[in-house]
Amino acid sequence: MTTTTPFLRRDPAEVQPWAETCGQIRCLIEEKDGAAGEIHHVEIRDAKLHYHERTDEFYYVISGQGSMILDDAEIKLHTGVVVYVPRGVRHKAKGNLTVLTVCVPRGVLSDVHELE
């Protein structure tokens, strides 16, 4: 008999980070998990301007402060702020931030188009 667990549990402290377009990323829920989306724990120290063709992102600022460029606008970020970034919007975060990103649908890491 095969048993499939209907849930996932990941602790950021147990996931090895690596450098990505936005900063140091830890994939907590990733494409290979088969969930509807992905969740990443990201430490941002000045990301590169980029966009996604197929993926929407939600940023939740866990700690820190800074700003985010969204096309031609710039908004302030601080602990507790949530930002929705629709697919196609050029964006990057600046400052010293720790964020949780929710990416829908899954597959965001193969949908990063750097502009700088």
Disulfide bonds with the S-S distance in Angstrom:
none
